[in-house]
Amino acid sequence: MIIFDLVFDLFFAIYTSLGFGTKEYKIQAKMEKVGKQYPILLNIYQTNQKLFETDDYLGNLVLNLNVKNEEATKEFASIIQQYFNK
């Protein structure tokens, strides 16, 4: 049982130290998926990456996005474009 705990802790430490599972990684992964369909959003994300990762509104908007839902992705694209075209 102790060995299992040590292996689990080691795996978790490596996983988080490489950045997987972090908020920033999840945001980047989702924006890359959305960017395939909406390249302008990927460009906006790349130029404002720190803002997406530090701003609670933008970060939560991306994290709560269901990229498999076409309608939600379309609405998300509209919101992001409006946000940056103020």
C-alpha positions in Angstrom: 0.0 0.0 0.0 2.9 2.4 0.8 4.5 1.6 -2.6 1.2 2.4 -4.3 1.0 5.8 -2.5 4.6 6.6 -3.5 4.0 5.6 -7.1 0.8 7.7 -7.2 2.5 10.7 -5.7 5.4 10.4 -8.1 3.1 10.2 -11.1 1.1 13.2 -9.9 4.2 15.2 -9.3 5.5 14.5 -12.8 2.1 15.2 -14.3 1.8 18.6 -12.7 5.4 19.6 -13.1 5.1 19.1 -16.8 2.1 21.5 -16.8 -0.6 19.0 -17.7 -3.7 19.5 -15.7 -3.0 23.1 -15.0 -5.5 25.8 -15.9 -3.1 27.3 -18.4 -2.6 24.0 -20.2 -6.4 23.3 -20.4 -7.0 26.8 -21.8 -4.3 26.4 -24.4 -5.6 23.0 -25.4 -9.1 24.2 -25.9 -8.1 27.3 -27.8 -6.0 25.2 -30.1 -9.0 23.0 -30.8 -11.3 26.0 -31.4 -8.5 27.6 -33.5 -8.8 24.8 -36.1 -12.3 26.0 -36.8 -11.8 29.7 -36.0 -8.2 30.7 -36.8 -8.9 34.3 -35.8 -9.6 33.1 -32.2 -6.3 31.3 -32.1 -4.5 34.4 -33.3 -6.3 36.5 -30.6 -5.4 33.9 -28.0 -1.7 33.8 -29.0 -1.4 37.6 -28.9 -3.3 37.8 -25.5 -2.2 34.6 -23.9 -1.4 36.0 -20.5 -4.7 37.8 -20.4 -6.6 34.6 -21.1 -4.6 32.8 -18.3 -4.9 35.5 -15.7 -8.3 37.1 -16.3 -11.0 35.1 -14.5 -13.8 36.0 -16.9 -11.9 34.9 -20.0 -10.3 31.9 -18.4 -13.6 30.6 -17.1 -15.3 31.3 -20.4 -12.7 29.0 -22.1 -12.7 26.4 -19.4 -16.5 26.1 -19.5 -16.7 25.8 -23.2 -17.9 22.5 -24.7 -15.9 22.4 -27.9 -18.0 19.5 -29.2 -21.1 21.6 -29.2 -21.1 23.6 -32.5 -23.6 26.2 -31.3 -21.7 26.8 -28.0 -18.4 27.2 -30.0 -20.0 29.7 -32.4 -21.4 31.7 -29.5 -18.0 31.6 -27.8 -16.3 32.9 -30.9 -18.7 35.8 -31.1 -18.2 36.7 -27.4 -14.4 36.6 -27.8 -14.4 38.7 -30.9 -16.7 41.3 -29.3 -14.6 41.4 -26.2 -11.4 42.2 -28.1 -13.1 44.6 -30.6 -14.2 47.1 -28.0 
